[in-house]
Amino acid sequence: MAAVKTAAHFAAKFEALGSAPRLMIVRHLLAAHPDGLYVHELQSELGIAPSTLSHHLEKLKQQALVNVERQGTFLKYRADSEGLQEVLGFLFAECCTRNRAVEPAKVVSCC
């Protein structure tokens, strides 16, 4: 039987996503999915200082929203599709399936 995830579990994930730079990192990684991006590519595209980018990536990794793979001396990050699906599923379950506060088609076409 699967463990029921608590609100605190999801709050930590939303906290990790709760900054503009981290949201942009996730969007860039999703755009590059499934290949991912090297740290220097993210840094170049987003213009974030290396130490700051490292901090943001670590926060996202701790919450299973991104994955990292070492390739020689480089780190390649990918969006963790399962972790992101879990977050979206948490919202979708309430807003779009149980009480229809938002029509599912509007969620898909919003962005």
C-alpha positions in Angstrom: 0.0 0.0 0.0 1.4 3.4 -1.0 2.1 5.9 1.7 -0.2 8.9 1.8 1.8 12.1 1.1 1.2 14.8 3.6 0.7 18.5 3.0 4.1 19.1 4.4 5.6 16.9 1.8 4.1 19.0 -1.0 4.7 22.3 0.8 8.5 21.5 0.7 8.3 20.9 -3.0 6.4 24.1 -3.6 8.9 26.0 -1.5 11.6 24.6 -3.7 9.7 25.9 -6.7 8.9 29.2 -5.0 11.5 31.4 -6.5 11.7 32.9 -10.0 15.2 31.5 -10.7 14.2 28.0 -9.7 11.0 28.1 -11.8 13.1 29.3 -14.8 15.6 26.5 -14.2 12.8 23.9 -14.2 11.2 25.4 -17.4 14.6 25.3 -19.1 15.1 21.7 -18.1 11.6 20.8 -19.2 12.3 22.4 -22.6 15.5 20.3 -22.9 13.8 17.1 -21.7 14.8 14.3 -21.9 18.4 15.4 -22.8 18.8 17.9 -20.0 21.4 20.7 -19.8 24.9 21.0 -18.4 25.4 23.5 -15.6 27.3 25.8 -17.8 24.4 25.8 -20.4 21.9 26.8 -17.7 24.3 29.4 -16.3 24.7 30.9 -19.8 21.0 30.8 -20.7 19.8 32.2 -17.3 22.7 34.5 -16.4 22.8 33.3 -12.8 26.1 33.4 -11.0 27.6 29.9 -10.7 27.4 29.7 -6.9 23.8 30.9 -6.9 22.9 28.5 -9.6 24.5 25.7 -7.6 22.4 26.6 -4.6 19.1 26.6 -6.6 19.9 23.3 -8.3 20.6 21.7 -4.9 17.3 22.9 -3.5 15.5 21.4 -6.5 17.5 18.2 -6.3 16.7 17.7 -2.6 13.0 17.8 -3.4 13.3 15.3 -6.3 12.4 18.0 -8.9 15.6 17.6 -10.9 18.2 14.8 -11.4 21.9 15.2 -11.8 24.4 13.0 -13.6 28.1 13.5 -13.6 29.6 13.2 -17.1 33.4 13.4 -16.7 34.0 16.8 -15.1 30.6 18.1 -16.1 27.2 17.9 -14.3 24.1 17.4 -16.4 20.7 18.2 -14.9 17.4 16.9 -16.1 13.9 17.6 -14.9 12.6 14.8 -12.7 9.4 14.0 -14.6 8.1 11.8 -11.8 8.7 14.4 -9.1 7.1 17.1 -11.2 4.2 14.8 -12.1 3.6 14.2 -8.3 3.4 18.0 -7.7 1.0 18.5 -10.6 -1.1 15.5 -9.6 -1.5 16.9 -6.1 -3.0 20.1 -7.5 -4.9 18.4 -10.3 -6.6 16.0 -8.0 -8.5 18.7 -6.2 -8.9 21.5 -8.7 -9.7 19.6 -11.8 -11.1 16.2 -10.9 -13.0 16.3 -7.6 -14.7 19.6 -7.6 -13.9 21.0 -11.1 -12.8 24.4 -9.9 -10.7 24.6 -13.0 -11.5 22.8 -16.3 -8.8 20.3 -17.2 -8.6 21.7 -20.7 -7.8 25.1 -19.4 -4.9 23.8 -17.3 -3.3 22.2 -20.4 -3.7 25.4 -22.5 -2.7 27.9 -19.9 1.0 28.2 -20.7 
